[in-house]
Amino acid sequence: YTEWEPQTGVPLRSEIRWVANGQPGSETTLQRVILHELGHALGPQRHSSEIRHVMATTNIVDRPTADEVKLLRILYHLPLRQDLSLLVAD
């Protein structure tokens, strides 16, 4: 839903509510779903059976692993020798 400023029509507040498996979804879970789907959009990334991978259907991480980033770098012909500390999960 969205609240609007009556005179100008400017949005004052917007809120999105979503459900995952019949349960209210959290912001953290939504971010993980978005990151997972972005992995599909960026290339031929298939689902992983490792829950510590972003591409797992039931992932438990907020960042991709070094291997997942390396795969994207190979797909997009990007240099492999760069600092990944801000991007990669611990």
Phi and psi in degrees as a GROMACS rama.xvg file:
@    title "Ramachandran Plot"
@    xaxis  label "Phi"
@    yaxis  label "Psi"
@TYPE xy
-137.116  138.826  THR-2
-100.956  135.185  GLU-3
-116.017  148.998  TRP-4
-73.8909  118.794  GLU-5
-56.6  -41.7176  PRO-6
-76.7096  -36.7529  GLN-7
-105.425  -19.658  THR-8
77.237  10.879  GLY-9
-75.101  130.64  VAL-10
-64.2578  131.612  PRO-11
-98.0061  -32.9281  LEU-12
-159.024  136.099  ARG-13
-127.712  144.903  SER-14
-141.465  133.861  GLU-15
-113.691  128.671  ILE-16
-114.466  138.511  ARG-17
-139.078  161.308  TRP-18
-124.956  136.237  VAL-19
-125.787  121.597  ALA-20
53.2859  38.8463  ASN-21
80.1376  1.45598  GLY-22
-116.204  146.81  GLN-23
-57.8628  131.675  PRO-24
-84.6428  144.43  GLY-25
-91.3438  165.764  SER-26
-62.708  -40.0041  GLU-27
-62.0957  -45.1558  THR-28
-65.2177  -39.1368  THR-29
-61.7959  -41.6544  LEU-30
-62.4792  -38.4711  GLN-31
-67.3897  -38.7818  ARG-32
-64.3732  -44.7951  VAL-33
-61.8284  -44.6687  ILE-34
-62.2811  -41.2489  LEU-35
-61.8067  -48.297  HIS-36
-67.11  -32.4705  GLU-37
-62.8643  -36.6024  LEU-38
-58.5485  -40.8278  GLY-39
-65.573  -40.9643  HIS-40
-68.2303  -30.282  ALA-41
-79.4562  -15.7641  LEU-42
173.896  -173.748  GLY-43
-76.9656  55.4336  PRO-44
-82.8583  124.47  GLN-45
-98.6165  168.229  ARG-46
-67.0916  144.704  HIS-47
-106.845  150.838  SER-48
-90.6749  -5.2628  SER-49
-90.3716  114.304  GLU-50
-66.246  -13.0718  ILE-51
-88.335  5.10559  ARG-52
-97.3269  141.336  HIS-53
-57.6214  -33.5601  VAL-54
-83.48  6.45212  MET-55
-75.5414  143.935  ALA-56
-68.9849  -21.09  THR-57
-123.76  52.0042  THR-58
-67.0367  155.202  ASN-59
-124.493  21.1719  ILE-60
-121.809  157.765  VAL-61
-103.581  -6.49549  ASP-62
-140.799  153.199  ARG-63
-70.9916  157.023  PRO-64
-77.702  167.238  THR-65
-60.6517  -37.2344  ALA-66
-64.5225  -38.7415  ASP-67
-67.1717  -40.4198  GLU-68
-67.2204  -40.1065  VAL-69
-60.6211  -41.6068  LYS-70
-60.7368  -43.4001  LEU-71
-65.3593  -38.4502  LEU-72
-62.9222  -39.0648  ARG-73
-66.9003  -44.9785  ILE-74
-59.9824  -37.7167  LEU-75
-101.301  11.2206  TYR-76
54.9385  45.9335  HIS-77
-100.305  154.059  LEU-78
-58.9013  140.417  PRO-79
-89.6005  -15.8291  LEU-80
-101.607  77.5863  ARG-81
-139.524  155.323  GLN-82
-67.909  123.126  ASP-83
-108.791  8.44217  LEU-84
-58.2459  -32.7084  SER-85
-79.6105  -22.8236  LEU-86
-96.7441  -33.8521  LEU-87
-93.2431  144.995  VAL-88
-66.873  150.846  ALA-89
